[in-house]
């Protein structure tokens, strides 16, 4: 009953969310993403990339994310107008942060500063 009333009040709420598209890889952890008529920066959450790894991480992301690649964003928070999110490629379901860690180009954030929603050390065998 409540669901039916909710659908009557907001029929668009029942529609699946449209996937975002990667418009540009801006750095080893920062993407420019478009969603319908908006464009906004998204920082990969749950990982850190050192300055020495940044160029290689950026190259890896460009290889994995041709322009207009559709992705699923799992928001973790925001800071200074930048969305912090886990980013998953729709085709294949690869998590970009986990991919960078597996490639040796990033490290998982330590548990003390890891946002809620990031894999725990039990979920991510690459974390000590």
Rosetta blueprint (number, residue, H / E / L):
1 X L
2 X H
3 X H
4 X H
5 X H
6 X H
7 X H
8 X H
9 X H
10 X L
11 X H
12 X H
13 X H
14 X H
15 X L
16 X L
17 X L
18 X L
19 X L
20 X E
21 X E
22 X E
23 X E
24 X E
25 X E
26 X L
27 X L
28 X L
29 X L
30 X E
31 X E
32 X E
33 X E
34 X E
35 X E
36 X L
37 X L
38 X E
39 X E
40 X E
41 X E
42 X E
43 X E
44 X E
45 X L
46 X L
47 X E
48 X E
49 X L
50 X L
51 X H
52 X H
53 X H
54 X H
55 X H
56 X H
57 X H
58 X H
59 X H
60 X H
61 X H
62 X H
63 X H
64 X H
65 X L
66 X L
67 X L
68 X L
69 X L
70 X E
71 X E
72 X E
73 X E
74 X E
75 X E
76 X E
77 X E
78 X E
79 X E
80 X L
81 X L
82 X E
83 X E
84 X E
85 X E
86 X E
87 X E
88 X E
89 X E
90 X L
91 X L
92 X L
93 X L
94 X L
95 X E
96 X H
97 X H
98 X H
99 X H
100 X H
101 X H
102 X H
103 X L
104 X L
105 X L
106 X L
107 X E
108 X E
109 X L
110 X L
111 X L
112 X L
113 X L
114 X L
115 X L
116 X L
117 X L
118 X L
119 X L
120 X L
121 X L
122 X L
123 X L
124 X L
125 X L
126 X L
127 X L
128 X L
